[in-house]
Amino acid sequence: MQGESMISRRGFNVLAAAGLMGLPLARSTQADPPGKPGWIDAHVHVWTPDLQAYPLDPHFQREDMQPPSFTPEELFAHARPAGVSRIVLIQMSFYRFDNRYMLDMIARYPGVFSGVGIVDQQSPDVARQMRELARQGVRGFRLHSRGEDVASWVNDPGMTQVWQTARAEGLAVCPLINPQDLPHIAALCRKFPGTKVVIDHFARIGVSGNIEQDALDTLCGFAKFPDVYVKTSAFYALGKKQAPYTDLLPMIRRVVDAFGPERLMWASDCPYQVQPPHTYEESLALIRDRAEFLSASDKEALLRGTAEKVFFA
């Protein structure tokens, strides 16, 4: 997330929300599904303490890097024992529009990483930048307001270029937003039908500790847009913010009911998910073991199939 932890990010203020509608129970299983082995984590940030090779954006300082280091090798120590073999890297705000570290890690570990980059939508050649990043393994682009009014995106010429280019190239736009921003994203979905949209972290519903029905209703209303997906992620920062995170199951059931598992994808939001007392395994286990309303095929979609389709196809 921008900054990136939802617990400590400067200036973060959000209306949280959710709802408690359930699905009929389905037969649960923990067996490994068939097909290409390994789960996919659809949202992870990596960075390096080597600021000489990869300098920070001027808006950030070394002290902002918490933890001080989270390289792919440090990530693998958590992900591989949990059976995760592929990962979607999200460009870290520390580097802003300089995507080089993420791109270098994609190139270093072929077949392991896909990427979500960040571009400056005000750049006159933003479409060319997006196509060039796509050539290097980027399959989506993060949208974050950085203090802007998200309502302004609907008529912003640069944002128009981003959404049109993403649609033309089969790439995703990935908004990191608060619940109150959802109507503006809906307006963009109506304006640019056919653009793949991946909403991060349930649109931050539940960050305040409360899960409000109205905001969850709004999120679930996006199911009418066939190209919208939702990340069921960042459990450490939502609801009670305590493992095993079972207080979030009603919200997960509701989005499964609305979107279907084939439009949802699990993600950890590391490294924040692995800051004590939280662990990687507890995040995965919420979907794999504790969501008893999910069938084996549902879990296959959330833990691999959807992210594979959107970010690795």
C-alpha atoms as one frame of an Amber mdcrd trajectory, in Angstrom:
protein
   0.000   0.000   0.000   1.003   3.628  -0.485   3.523   4.405   2.154   2.707
   1.438   2.472   1.174   0.068   5.680  -2.497   0.877   6.241  -1.803   0.873
   9.981   0.858   3.594  10.016   0.576   5.490   6.721   0.799   9.281   7.125
  -2.379  11.195   6.535  -4.500   8.097   6.131  -8.165   8.683   6.859 -10.849
   6.309   5.721 -14.467   5.381   6.153 -14.488   1.654   6.735 -17.299  -0.632
   5.808 -18.667  -4.085   5.276 -21.623  -6.415   5.510 -22.499  -9.794   6.869
 -24.457 -11.680   4.245 -23.474 -15.308   3.848 -23.447 -18.044   1.297 -24.710
 -21.583   1.640 -21.975 -23.819   2.967 -20.101 -25.843   0.379 -17.917 -28.895
   0.883 -14.452 -27.734   1.951 -11.142 -29.333   1.123  -7.507 -28.627   1.809
  -6.196 -30.875  -0.965  -3.791 -29.348  -3.454  -5.698 -28.579  -6.671  -4.634
 -29.970 -10.043  -2.753 -28.023 -12.694   0.366 -25.906 -12.423   1.624 -26.227
  -8.852   1.823 -23.423  -6.356  -0.436 -20.597  -5.258  -0.187 -17.003  -6.482
   0.165 -14.054  -4.126  -1.404 -11.160  -6.027   0.044  -8.246  -4.040   3.556
  -7.889  -2.614   6.012  -4.992  -2.348   9.773  -5.461  -2.466  12.597  -2.997
  -1.949  16.298  -2.946  -1.323  18.512  -1.021   1.133  20.875  -0.346  -1.779
  19.974   3.291  -2.321  22.956   3.899  -4.552  21.698   1.540  -7.242  18.028
   2.296  -6.587  17.596   5.801  -5.128  14.392   6.777  -3.408  11.989   9.351
  -4.738  12.749  12.770  -3.149   9.490  12.579  -1.184  10.901   9.647   0.863
  13.872   9.021   3.125  15.606   5.861   4.267  13.736   6.060   7.588  10.469
   5.613   5.671  11.577   2.128   4.620  10.013  -0.055   7.279  11.220  -2.746
   7.371  14.594  -1.452   6.124  14.814  -4.255   3.569  12.368  -6.595   1.880
  14.040  -8.231  -1.086  12.676 -11.151  -3.115  14.915 -13.481  -1.140  13.392
 -12.267   2.128   9.940 -12.671   0.592  10.653 -16.235  -0.545  11.465 -17.216
   3.033   7.783 -16.615   3.850   6.076 -17.511   0.578   7.758 -20.728  -0.484
   7.075 -22.703   2.716   3.403 -21.720   2.271   3.287 -23.195  -1.223   3.279
 -19.871  -3.082   5.310 -20.087  -6.280   4.294 -16.966  -8.226   3.854 -13.409
  -7.045   2.538 -10.108  -8.384   4.934  -7.312  -7.446   3.379  -3.910  -6.811
   5.636  -0.928  -7.519   6.673   0.590  -4.207   5.866   4.217  -3.485   9.429
   4.784  -2.286  10.497   4.694  -5.939   7.411   6.422  -7.372   7.676   6.412
 -11.186  11.078   4.702 -11.255  10.034   1.082 -11.772  13.583  -0.235 -12.252
  13.916  -2.297  -9.086  10.660  -4.115  -9.709  11.572  -4.675 -13.361  15.015
  -5.976 -12.456  13.504  -8.474 -10.027  11.036  -9.661 -12.676  13.966 -10.238
 -15.027  16.086 -11.935 -12.343  13.416 -14.528 -11.556  11.769 -15.470 -14.874
   8.297 -16.909 -14.529   8.044 -16.084 -10.826   6.971 -12.449 -10.887   4.472
 -10.302 -12.718   4.295  -6.576 -12.062   1.981  -3.663 -11.390   3.783  -0.423
 -12.204   3.234   3.238 -11.529   3.244   5.872 -14.258   2.658   9.614 -14.228
  -0.658  10.063 -15.992   0.249  13.692 -16.653   3.217  12.687 -18.782   2.578
  13.435 -22.476   3.911   9.980 -23.449   2.171   7.966 -20.743   0.740   5.525
 -23.300   4.217   4.774 -24.663   5.526   4.284 -21.111   2.762   1.805 -20.356
   3.478  -0.213 -23.487   7.195  -0.281 -22.721   6.594  -1.446 -19.155   4.234
  -4.130 -20.435   7.045  -5.398 -22.662   9.112  -5.912 -19.488   6.521  -7.917
 -17.570   4.145  -5.299 -16.163   0.493  -6.350 -16.440  -1.206  -3.595 -14.465
  -0.872  -0.018 -13.277  -1.522   1.271  -9.786  -3.723   4.318  -9.413  -3.386
   6.346  -6.237  -4.700   9.818  -5.551  -1.617  11.130  -3.711  -3.778  13.868
  -2.283  -5.764  14.487  -5.476  -9.512  14.379  -5.558 -10.354  11.016  -7.114
 -13.468  12.650  -8.576 -11.171  14.613 -10.909  -9.979  11.394 -12.556 -13.195
  10.992 -14.538 -12.458  13.966 -16.794  -8.666  14.036 -16.525  -7.028  13.700
 -19.993  -4.064  11.796 -18.607  -6.274   9.330 -16.776  -8.223   8.879 -19.991
  -4.968   7.874 -21.692  -4.219   5.376 -18.920  -7.620   3.681 -19.100  -7.746
   3.665 -22.897  -4.223   2.271 -23.213  -4.884  -0.381 -20.581  -7.999  -1.473
 -22.482  -6.203  -1.546 -25.832  -3.242  -3.527 -24.474  -5.194  -5.909 -22.237
  -3.636  -4.464 -19.073  -5.291  -3.784 -15.718  -5.773  -0.586 -13.781  -5.424
  -1.164 -10.050  -6.919   1.577  -7.884  -5.786   1.907  -4.282  -8.778   3.777
  -2.923 -10.957   4.422   0.082 -14.628   3.429   0.222 -15.798   6.977  -0.476
 -13.918   6.887  -3.791 -15.878   3.923  -5.155 -18.541   5.999  -6.975 -15.814
   7.777  -8.960 -14.238   4.476  -9.987 -17.680   3.284 -11.020 -17.984   6.345
 -13.253 -14.679   5.428 -14.905 -15.852   1.843 -15.396 -18.920   3.158 -17.190
 -16.823   5.553 -19.274 -14.260   2.924 -20.302 -16.074  -0.405 -20.584 -13.779
  -3.323 -21.266 -10.879  -2.006 -19.198  -9.758  -4.549 -16.607  -9.983  -3.093
 -13.101  -8.513  -4.711  -9.984  -9.612  -3.048  -6.734  -6.999  -3.446  -4.010
  -7.736  -4.636  -0.470 -11.562  -4.592  -0.593 -11.258  -0.816  -1.284  -9.918
  -0.624   2.312 -13.277  -1.536   3.757 -12.750  -2.400   7.416  -9.583  -0.401
   8.079 -11.230   1.594  10.853 -12.164  -1.640  12.600 -15.816  -1.380  11.641
 -17.396  -3.093   8.662 -20.264  -0.991   7.340 -22.932  -2.489   5.148 -23.359
   0.558   2.904 -19.759   0.598   1.701 -19.743  -3.142   1.130 -22.982  -2.830
  -0.801 -21.296  -0.255  -3.033 -18.280  -2.485  -3.619 -20.475  -5.467  -4.417
 -22.380  -3.300  -6.875 -19.249  -3.362  -9.053 -20.103  -6.949  -9.907 -22.272
  -5.543 -12.709 -19.055  -4.524 -14.479 -17.770  -7.787 -15.976 -14.128  -6.679
 -16.052 -13.821  -5.666 -12.391 -11.883  -7.864  -9.957 -11.291  -7.507  -6.205
  -8.295  -8.452  -4.093  -9.206 -10.204  -0.846  -6.083  -9.031   0.889  -4.302
  -7.095   3.640  -6.060  -9.013   6.415  -3.595  -7.672   8.988  -5.073  -4.181
   8.545  -8.801  -4.882   8.412 -11.478  -5.502  11.007 -10.037  -6.610  14.340
  -6.562  -6.757  12.762  -5.844  -9.961  14.644  -5.094 -13.463  13.425  -6.805
 -15.737  12.555  -8.861 -12.921  10.941 -12.075 -14.936  11.032 -14.051 -11.751
  11.697 -13.430 -10.969   8.000 -15.106 -14.145   6.737 -18.584 -12.564   6.454
 -17.152  -9.837   4.193 -15.338 -12.442   2.107 -18.550 -14.475   1.795 -20.384
 -11.387   0.608 -17.914 -10.561  -2.164 -17.809 -14.214  -3.238 -21.590 -14.094
  -3.475 -21.492 -10.913  -5.555 -18.525 -11.480  -7.873 -18.019 -15.217  -7.864
 -14.617 -16.670  -6.957 -13.368 -16.317 -10.532 -13.183 -12.531 -10.070 -11.494
 -12.535  -6.664  -7.832 -13.050  -5.841  -6.022 -13.584  -2.563  -2.989 -11.470
  -1.695  -0.855 -10.946   1.377   0.264  -7.295   1.051   3.744  -8.223   2.236
   5.909  -7.106   3.892   3.220  -5.628   6.127   1.479  -8.968   6.540   4.648
 -10.471   8.054   5.329  -7.802  10.653   4.912  -9.345  14.129   2.547 -10.539
  15.413   1.209 -11.220  11.907   2.439 -14.063   9.707   2.241 -15.072   6.078
   0.784 -18.457   6.893  -2.152 -16.949   8.804  -3.118 -14.830   5.794  -3.113
 -17.805   3.439  -4.850 -20.042   5.968  -7.896 -17.755   6.146  -8.795 -18.681
   2.575  -7.230 -22.140   2.378  -8.420 -23.567   5.700 -10.916 -21.338   7.493
 -13.298 -20.198   4.763 -15.410 -23.347   5.011 -18.027 -21.967   2.623 -15.492
 -22.196  -0.237 -15.321 -25.339  -2.348 -12.056 -26.737  -3.709 -12.664 -25.003
  -7.033 -13.472 -21.720  -5.246 -10.144 -21.879  -3.445  -8.360 -22.706  -6.661
  -9.769 -19.504  -8.175  -8.959 -17.241  -5.231  -5.511 -18.678  -4.576  -4.354
 -19.058  -8.147  -6.758 -19.036 -11.080  -7.952 -15.424 -11.044  -4.518 -13.880
 -10.556  -3.095 -16.220 -13.189  -5.712 -15.070 -15.698  -5.264 -11.359 -14.978
  -1.523 -11.062 -14.312   0.196 -14.100 -15.833  -1.769 -14.917 -19.007
